[in-house]
Amino acid sequence: MGAAAALPLAGASKDAELSEYFKEKYLKGELFEGIKYTKNSISRIRTYMFKGRDGDTQVWRHAFDLRAFGGHEGEDLIILYHYTNELGFRNVGDLKQSAAQLFASLADDRAHFGQGVYTTQHEPAERGKVSE
């Protein structure tokens, strides 16, 4: 399960259709029209589902925009994914909680490199290529 975030950096894979969507069309209010993901939901949280060889991965249909307020048109972005379990995913989709509550639910205090939220630029459809 994952959630996406947009940051002002460059480097997303050219083969990543979901990342490209979040980088451009999502910011313009357009709908996703990819072929690697299908529309799905967990409870009332709308997702895009990728059927991988190691199981299904759900991605929330919304992204957190972590740029400075307003962002800049044409700014290079990198889309990041945070992989979590179902409980963590449900917390991301709970729009009633504060930003502090959300961060606390995502932060891994047992992580090897200190407390924080760990992300990757690799979307679910790319995971097989990363490890090969």
Stockholm file with secondary structure:
# STOCKHOLM 1.0

chainA/1-132         MGAAAALPLAGASKDAELSEYFKEKYLKGELFEGIKYTKNSISRIRTYMFKGRDGDTQVWRHAFDLRAFGGHEGEDLIILYHYTNELGFRNVGDLKQSAAQLFASLADDRAHFGQGVYTTQHEPAERGKVSE
#=GR chainA/1-132 SS CEEEEEESCCCCCTTCHHHHHHHTTGGGTCCCCCSSCEEEEETTEEEEEEEETTEEEEEEEEEEECSSTTCCTTCCCEEEEEECCHHHHHHHHCTTSCHHHHHHHHCCTTCTTCSSCCCBSCCGGGHHHHHC
#=GC SS_cons         CEEEEEESCCCCCTTCHHHHHHHTTGGGTCCCCCSSCEEEEETTEEEEEEEETTEEEEEEEEEEECSSTTCCTTCCCEEEEEECCHHHHHHHHCTTSCHHHHHHHHCCTTCTTCSSCCCBSCCGGGHHHHHC
//
